[in-house]
Amino acid sequence: MQQYSFFAYNQDFSLFGSQHLMVLIVLVLLSVGLPFFSKKFLSPSQQLWLGRIMAVCISFWALAYVVIKLWLGDFNHQTDLPFDICNISGVLLPFLMWKPRFRVHEILYFWVLAGTLQAIITPHLYNGFPNYIFIKYWIVHGGLVIYVIYATIVFDLKPNLKSIWRAFVALQFYVVFVLIINLLLGSNYVYLLGKPPVASALDYLGPWPWYLLVCEGLVLVLFFIVYSPIRLFSKI
């Protein structure tokens, strides 16, 4: 299958290179344009179905990645299962938000914008278009950000200050769940049991396990930062 560019691995992606900048432009346009178009031209039923289509598309690609890896014989259960916060949110999105609910969305809002947004600005990605990893990466990560902004505006699901703490508590349950998975599989999803084998921002946060506590504090800071647009626009 390596003769097909969709499956062939490459090294065509570079941070803030042409492909990265093009994706960022598209994401900004969709993040602004889809809510505007939906509010102006679609009925509530159509708005709901557009959100559902987005959610199914994101979930499909998060799962398709695993299927393709299995098909190619490249699958590694210690790295390729959808247990990081972006992928697990993507897989579950249609089930969590088929009927949009505030209690679910307030958690997704902070998880996605505080976590996934970083993966968009500084992606850990090597394969460029049209490789399937590139396509999956941006549909899942970019799609989650677009969806969360869409749902916040179109369905009027605006988090509040209490939402920050509920999202933080939910994150602790998620961390415990992934920790159990890591212990069972011998994996290191979310780098709970050690730092990445390559240089990363975690290198500046102290040794294991202390960098996990530092990350907890940084997460809260990021939650308050991504809440600031809600606070700002609510005063306008």
C-alpha positions as YAML, in Angstrom:
chain: A
units: angstrom
residues:
- id: 1
  name: MET
  ca: [0.00, 0.00, 0.00]
- id: 2
  name: GLN
  ca: [3.01, 2.28, 0.32]
- id: 3
  name: GLN
  ca: [2.77, 3.09, -3.40]
- id: 4
  name: TYR
  ca: [-0.38, 5.08, -2.66]
- id: 5
  name: SER
  ca: [0.39, 8.55, -1.29]
- id: 6
  name: PHE
  ca: [-2.54, 8.31, 1.15]
- id: 7
  name: PHE
  ca: [-0.78, 5.44, 2.96]
- id: 8
  name: ALA
  ca: [2.84, 6.36, 2.26]
- id: 9
  name: TYR
  ca: [4.71, 7.90, 5.20]
- id: 10
  name: ASN
  ca: [6.56, 11.12, 4.47]
- id: 11
  name: GLN
  ca: [8.34, 13.96, 6.20]
- id: 12
  name: ASP
  ca: [6.55, 16.76, 4.37]
- id: 13
  name: PHE
  ca: [5.05, 18.56, 7.37]
- id: 14
  name: SER
  ca: [6.94, 21.33, 9.12]
- id: 15
  name: LEU
  ca: [5.94, 23.63, 11.96]
- id: 16
  name: PHE
  ca: [4.46, 26.83, 10.48]
- id: 17
  name: GLY
  ca: [5.32, 25.60, 7.01]
- id: 18
  name: SER
  ca: [2.95, 26.09, 4.07]
- id: 19
  name: GLN
  ca: [0.74, 23.12, 4.95]
- id: 20
  name: HIS
  ca: [0.50, 24.14, 8.60]
- id: 21
  name: LEU
  ca: [-0.33, 27.75, 7.76]
- id: 22
  name: MET
  ca: [-2.95, 26.68, 5.21]
- id: 23
  name: VAL
  ca: [-4.64, 24.44, 7.78]
- id: 24
  name: LEU
  ca: [-4.62, 27.23, 10.38]
- id: 25
  name: ILE
  ca: [-6.27, 29.63, 7.92]
- id: 26
  name: VAL
  ca: [-8.97, 27.07, 7.08]
- id: 27
  name: LEU
  ca: [-9.61, 26.36, 10.76]
- id: 28
  name: VAL
  ca: [-10.01, 30.05, 11.58]
- id: 29
  name: LEU
  ca: [-12.38, 30.56, 8.64]
- id: 30
  name: LEU
  ca: [-14.51, 27.55, 9.61]
- id: 31
  name: SER
  ca: [-14.51, 28.45, 13.31]
- id: 32
  name: VAL
  ca: [-15.93, 31.87, 12.45]
- id: 33
  name: GLY
  ca: [-17.89, 31.05, 9.30]
- id: 34
  name: LEU
  ca: [-19.81, 27.95, 10.34]
- id: 35
  name: PRO
  ca: [-21.47, 29.50, 13.43]
- id: 36
  name: PHE
  ca: [-22.27, 32.67, 11.47]
- id: 37
  name: PHE
  ca: [-23.74, 30.73, 8.54]
- id: 38
  name: SER
  ca: [-25.69, 28.43, 10.83]
- id: 39
  name: LYS
  ca: [-27.19, 31.21, 12.95]
- id: 40
  name: LYS
  ca: [-28.13, 33.27, 9.90]
- id: 41
  name: PHE
  ca: [-29.36, 30.70, 7.39]
- id: 42
  name: LEU
  ca: [-30.23, 27.41, 9.15]
- id: 43
  name: SER
  ca: [-33.25, 26.36, 11.17]
- id: 44
  name: PRO
  ca: [-32.71, 24.89, 14.67]
- id: 45
  name: SER
  ca: [-33.19, 21.39, 13.25]
- id: 46
  name: GLN
  ca: [-30.63, 22.03, 10.50]
- id: 47
  name: GLN
  ca: [-28.21, 23.51, 13.03]
- id: 48
  name: LEU
  ca: [-28.51, 20.35, 15.12]
- id: 49
  name: TRP
  ca: [-27.90, 18.05, 12.16]
- id: 50
  name: LEU
  ca: [-24.90, 20.04, 11.01]
- id: 51
  name: GLY
  ca: [-23.43, 19.61, 14.49]
- id: 52
  name: ARG
  ca: [-24.18, 15.88, 14.36]
- id: 53
  name: ILE
  ca: [-22.52, 15.49, 10.96]
- id: 54
  name: MET
  ca: [-19.42, 17.25, 12.28]
- id: 55
  name: ALA
  ca: [-19.34, 15.00, 15.35]
- id: 56
  name: VAL
  ca: [-19.73, 11.79, 13.30]
- id: 57
  name: CYS
  ca: [-17.00, 12.88, 10.88]
- id: 58
  name: ILE
  ca: [-14.57, 13.55, 13.74]
- id: 59
  name: SER
  ca: [-15.38, 10.22, 15.40]
- id: 60
  name: PHE
  ca: [-15.06, 8.35, 12.10]
- id: 61
  name: TRP
  ca: [-11.53, 9.58, 11.49]
- id: 62
  name: ALA
  ca: [-10.41, 8.94, 15.07]
- id: 63
  name: LEU
  ca: [-11.50, 5.30, 14.63]
- id: 64
  name: ALA
  ca: [-10.41, 5.03, 10.98]
- id: 65
  name: TYR
  ca: [-6.84, 5.77, 12.06]
- id: 66
  name: VAL
  ca: [-6.83, 2.64, 14.23]
- id: 67
  name: VAL
  ca: [-8.38, 0.53, 11.46]
- id: 68
  name: ILE
  ca: [-5.84, 1.74, 8.88]
- id: 69
  name: LYS
  ca: [-2.95, 1.07, 11.26]
- id: 70
  name: LEU
  ca: [-4.25, -2.47, 11.82]
- id: 71
  name: TRP
  ca: [-4.70, -3.00, 8.08]
- id: 72
  name: LEU
  ca: [-1.17, -1.82, 7.31]
- id: 73
  name: GLY
  ca: [0.28, -3.96, 10.08]
- id: 74
  name: ASP
  ca: [1.69, -0.89, 11.85]
- id: 75
  name: PHE
  ca: [-0.62, -0.92, 14.86]
- id: 76
  name: ASN
  ca: [0.91, -0.69, 18.32]
- id: 77
  name: HIS
  ca: [-1.51, -1.04, 21.23]
- id: 78
  name: GLN
  ca: [0.83, 0.97, 23.45]
- id: 79
  name: THR
  ca: [0.67, 4.09, 21.27]
- id: 80
  name: ASP
  ca: [-2.16, 3.89, 18.73]
- id: 81
  name: LEU
  ca: [-5.31, 3.40, 20.79]
- id: 82
  name: PRO
  ca: [-7.51, 6.53, 21.16]
- id: 83
  name: PHE
  ca: [-6.85, 7.16, 24.84]
- id: 84
  name: ASP
  ca: [-5.31, 10.63, 24.71]
- id: 85
  name: ILE
  ca: [-7.74, 13.42, 25.48]
- id: 86
  name: CYS
  ca: [-8.18, 14.60, 21.88]
- id: 87
  name: ASN
  ca: [-8.87, 11.19, 20.39]
- id: 88
  name: ILE
  ca: [-11.11, 9.89, 23.15]
- id: 89
  name: SER
  ca: [-13.15, 13.12, 22.96]
- id: 90
  name: GLY
  ca: [-13.36, 12.69, 19.20]
- id: 91
  name: VAL
  ca: [-14.46, 9.06, 19.36]
- id: 92
  name: LEU
  ca: [-17.17, 9.75, 21.95]
- id: 93
  name: LEU
  ca: [-18.36, 13.08, 20.52]
- id: 94
  name: PRO
  ca: [-21.45, 11.78, 18.61]
- id: 95
  name: PHE
  ca: [-22.59, 9.84, 21.68]
- id: 96
  name: LEU
  ca: [-21.95, 12.70, 24.10]
- id: 97
  name: MET
  ca: [-23.44, 15.48, 21.95]
- id: 98
  name: TRP
  ca: [-26.09, 13.84, 19.75]
- id: 99
  name: LYS
  ca: [-28.49, 15.87, 21.88]
- id: 100
  name: PRO
  ca: [-26.33, 18.80, 23.02]
- id: 101
  name: ARG
  ca: [-26.28, 19.14, 26.80]
- id: 102
  name: PHE
  ca: [-24.69, 21.89, 28.84]
- id: 103
  name: ARG
  ca: [-23.18, 19.56, 31.47]
- id: 104
  name: VAL
  ca: [-21.29, 17.67, 28.76]
- id: 105
  name: HIS
  ca: [-20.37, 20.66, 26.66]
- id: 106
  name: GLU
  ca: [-18.94, 22.66, 29.57]
- id: 107
  name: ILE
  ca: [-16.37, 19.90, 30.08]
- id: 108
  name: LEU
  ca: [-15.60, 19.50, 26.38]
- id: 109
  name: TYR
  ca: [-15.17, 23.26, 26.04]
- id: 110
  name: PHE
  ca: [-12.25, 23.37, 28.46]
- id: 111
  name: TRP
  ca: [-10.71, 20.04, 27.54]
- id: 112
  name: VAL
  ca: [-10.71, 20.88, 23.84]
- id: 113
  name: LEU
  ca: [-9.74, 24.53, 23.89]
- id: 114
  name: ALA
  ca: [-7.10, 24.15, 26.61]
- id: 115
  name: GLY
  ca: [-5.64, 20.91, 25.27]
- id: 116
  name: THR
  ca: [-6.44, 20.43, 21.61]
- id: 117
  name: LEU
  ca: [-5.73, 24.06, 20.71]
- id: 118
  name: GLN
  ca: [-2.12, 23.52, 21.74]
- id: 119
  name: ALA
  ca: [-1.92, 20.49, 19.45]
- id: 120
  name: ILE
  ca: [-3.03, 22.76, 16.60]
- id: 121
  name: ILE
  ca: [-0.54, 25.55, 17.24]
- id: 122
  name: THR
  ca: [2.41, 23.23, 17.92]
- id: 123
  name: PRO
  ca: [1.45, 19.88, 16.35]
- id: 124
  name: HIS
  ca: [3.50, 16.75, 17.01]
- id: 125
  name: LEU
  ca: [3.27, 15.72, 13.37]
- id: 126
  name: TYR
  ca: [5.70, 14.70, 10.65]
- id: 127
  name: ASN
  ca: [3.55, 13.37, 7.81]
- id: 128
  name: GLY
  ca: [2.15, 15.93, 5.40]
- id: 129
  name: PHE
  ca: [-0.77, 15.87, 2.99]
- id: 130
  name: PRO
  ca: [-2.15, 13.55, 1.63]
- id: 131
  name: ASN
  ca: [-0.97, 10.95, 4.16]
- id: 132
  name: TYR
  ca: [-3.80, 9.52, 6.28]
- id: 133
  name: ILE
  ca: [-2.09, 10.55, 9.54]
- id: 134
  name: PHE
  ca: [-2.09, 14.19, 8.41]
- id: 135
  name: ILE
  ca: [-5.77, 14.04, 7.41]
- id: 136
  name: LYS
  ca: [-6.82, 12.27, 10.60]
- id: 137
  name: TYR
  ca: [-4.76, 14.63, 12.78]
- id: 138
  name: TRP
  ca: [-6.37, 17.78, 11.45]
- id: 139
  name: ILE
  ca: [-9.93, 16.50, 11.14]
- id: 140
  name: VAL
  ca: [-9.86, 15.31, 14.75]
- id: 141
  name: HIS
  ca: [-7.92, 18.15, 16.37]
- id: 142
  name: GLY
  ca: [-9.15, 20.98, 14.16]
- id: 143
  name: GLY
  ca: [-12.64, 19.52, 14.01]
- id: 144
  name: LEU
  ca: [-12.93, 19.42, 17.80]
- id: 145
  name: VAL
  ca: [-12.04, 23.09, 18.11]
- id: 146
  name: ILE
  ca: [-14.46, 24.05, 15.33]
- id: 147
  name: TYR
  ca: [-17.20, 21.91, 16.87]
- id: 148
  name: VAL
  ca: [-16.78, 23.32, 20.38]
- id: 149
  name: ILE
  ca: [-16.90, 26.90, 19.10]
- id: 150
  name: TYR
  ca: [-19.91, 26.02, 16.92]
- id: 151
  name: ALA
  ca: [-21.81, 24.39, 19.80]
- id: 152
  name: THR
  ca: [-20.99, 27.23, 22.20]
- id: 153
  name: ILE
  ca: [-22.37, 29.87, 19.84]
- id: 154
  name: VAL
  ca: [-25.12, 28.08, 17.93]
- id: 155
  name: PHE
  ca: [-26.59, 26.08, 20.82]
- id: 156
  name: ASP
  ca: [-25.87, 28.88, 23.31]
- id: 157
  name: LEU
  ca: [-23.94, 26.55, 25.63]
- id: 158
  name: LYS
  ca: [-21.71, 29.10, 27.32]
- id: 159
  name: PRO
  ca: [-19.66, 27.77, 30.27]
- id: 160
  name: ASN
  ca: [-19.47, 29.67, 33.55]
- id: 161
  name: LEU
  ca: [-16.92, 29.89, 36.34]
- id: 162
  name: LYS
  ca: [-18.26, 26.75, 38.02]
- id: 163
  name: SER
  ca: [-17.74, 24.93, 34.72]
- id: 164
  name: ILE
  ca: [-13.98, 25.37, 35.13]
- id: 165
  name: TRP
  ca: [-14.00, 23.36, 38.34]
- id: 166
  name: ARG
  ca: [-16.36, 20.71, 36.99]
- id: 167
  name: ALA
  ca: [-14.11, 20.27, 33.96]
- id: 168
  name: PHE
  ca: [-11.08, 20.04, 36.24]
- id: 169
  name: VAL
  ca: [-12.68, 17.38, 38.44]
- id: 170
  name: ALA
  ca: [-13.77, 15.42, 35.36]
- id: 171
  name: LEU
  ca: [-10.16, 15.59, 34.17]
- id: 172
  name: GLN
  ca: [-9.01, 13.86, 37.35]
- id: 173
  name: PHE
  ca: [-11.36, 10.93, 36.66]
- id: 174
  name: TYR
  ca: [-10.03, 10.77, 33.10]
- id: 175
  name: VAL
  ca: [-6.43, 10.71, 34.37]
- id: 176
  name: VAL
  ca: [-7.22, 7.83, 36.75]
- id: 177
  name: PHE
  ca: [-8.88, 5.93, 33.89]
- id: 178
  name: VAL
  ca: [-5.87, 6.39, 31.59]
- id: 179
  name: LEU
  ca: [-3.49, 5.47, 34.42]
- id: 180
  name: ILE
  ca: [-5.29, 2.14, 34.81]
- id: 181
  name: ILE
  ca: [-5.10, 1.60, 31.04]
- id: 182
  name: ASN
  ca: [-1.36, 2.33, 31.11]
- id: 183
  name: LEU
  ca: [-0.77, -0.15, 33.93]
- id: 184
  name: LEU
  ca: [-2.75, -2.85, 32.11]
- id: 185
  name: LEU
  ca: [-1.17, -2.31, 28.67]
- id: 186
  name: GLY
  ca: [2.33, -1.25, 29.68]
- id: 187
  name: SER
  ca: [1.71, 1.99, 27.79]
- id: 188
  name: ASN
  ca: [2.31, 5.63, 28.61]
- id: 189
  name: TYR
  ca: [-0.70, 7.48, 27.25]
- id: 190
  name: VAL
  ca: [-0.79, 11.15, 28.29]
- id: 191
  name: TYR
  ca: [2.77, 10.60, 29.61]
- id: 192
  name: LEU
  ca: [1.47, 9.72, 33.05]
- id: 193
  name: LEU
  ca: [4.25, 7.21, 33.75]
- id: 194
  name: GLY
  ca: [7.17, 9.10, 32.26]
- id: 195
  name: LYS
  ca: [8.25, 11.85, 29.90]
- id: 196
  name: PRO
  ca: [8.30, 11.45, 26.12]
- id: 197
  name: PRO
  ca: [11.46, 9.83, 24.70]
- id: 198
  name: VAL
  ca: [12.14, 13.03, 22.74]
- id: 199
  name: ALA
  ca: [12.61, 16.61, 23.93]
- id: 200
  name: SER
  ca: [9.36, 18.25, 25.04]
- id: 201
  name: ALA
  ca: [7.99, 21.04, 27.22]
- id: 202
  name: LEU
  ca: [7.73, 18.51, 30.07]
- id: 203
  name: ASP
  ca: [11.51, 18.61, 30.35]
- id: 204
  name: TYR
  ca: [11.18, 22.06, 31.96]
- id: 205
  name: LEU
  ca: [8.59, 20.99, 34.54]
- id: 206
  name: GLY
  ca: [10.74, 18.81, 36.79]
- id: 207
  name: PRO
  ca: [11.21, 15.04, 37.14]
- id: 208
  name: TRP
  ca: [8.47, 12.41, 37.28]
- id: 209
  name: PRO
  ca: [6.07, 12.45, 39.09]
- id: 210
  name: TRP
  ca: [6.42, 16.09, 40.09]
- id: 211
  name: TYR
  ca: [5.84, 17.39, 36.57]
- id: 212
  name: LEU
  ca: [2.34, 15.91, 36.78]
- id: 213
  name: LEU
  ca: [1.52, 18.23, 39.68]
- id: 214
  name: VAL
  ca: [2.94, 21.19, 37.76]
- id: 215
  name: CYS
  ca: [0.76, 20.21, 34.80]
- id: 216
  name: GLU
  ca: [-2.30, 20.24, 37.05]
- id: 217
  name: GLY
  ca: [-1.59, 23.86, 37.92]
- id: 218
  name: LEU
  ca: [-0.94, 24.78, 34.30]
- id: 219
  name: VAL
  ca: [-4.21, 23.14, 33.26]
- id: 220
  name: LEU
  ca: [-6.14, 25.35, 35.65]
- id: 221
  name: VAL
  ca: [-4.38, 28.43, 34.28]
- id: 222
  name: LEU
  ca: [-5.25, 27.38, 30.72]
- id: 223
  name: PHE
  ca: [-8.87, 26.75, 31.73]
- id: 224
  name: PHE
  ca: [-9.16, 30.31, 33.01]
- id: 225
  name: ILE
  ca: [-7.49, 31.65, 29.85]
- id: 226
  name: VAL
  ca: [-9.90, 29.87, 27.48]
- id: 227
  name: TYR
  ca: [-12.80, 31.01, 29.67]
- id: 228
  name: SER
  ca: [-11.81, 34.66, 29.22]
- id: 229
  name: PRO
  ca: [-13.53, 35.08, 25.80]
- id: 230
  name: ILE
  ca: [-16.83, 33.93, 27.34]
- id: 231
  name: ARG
  ca: [-16.36, 36.40, 30.20]
- id: 232
  name: LEU
  ca: [-15.40, 39.18, 27.81]
- id: 233
  name: PHE
  ca: [-18.27, 38.76, 25.35]
- id: 234
  name: SER
  ca: [-20.83, 38.34, 28.13]
- id: 235
  name: LYS
  ca: [-20.06, 41.92, 29.16]
- id: 236
  name: ILE
  ca: [-20.49, 43.36, 25.67]
...
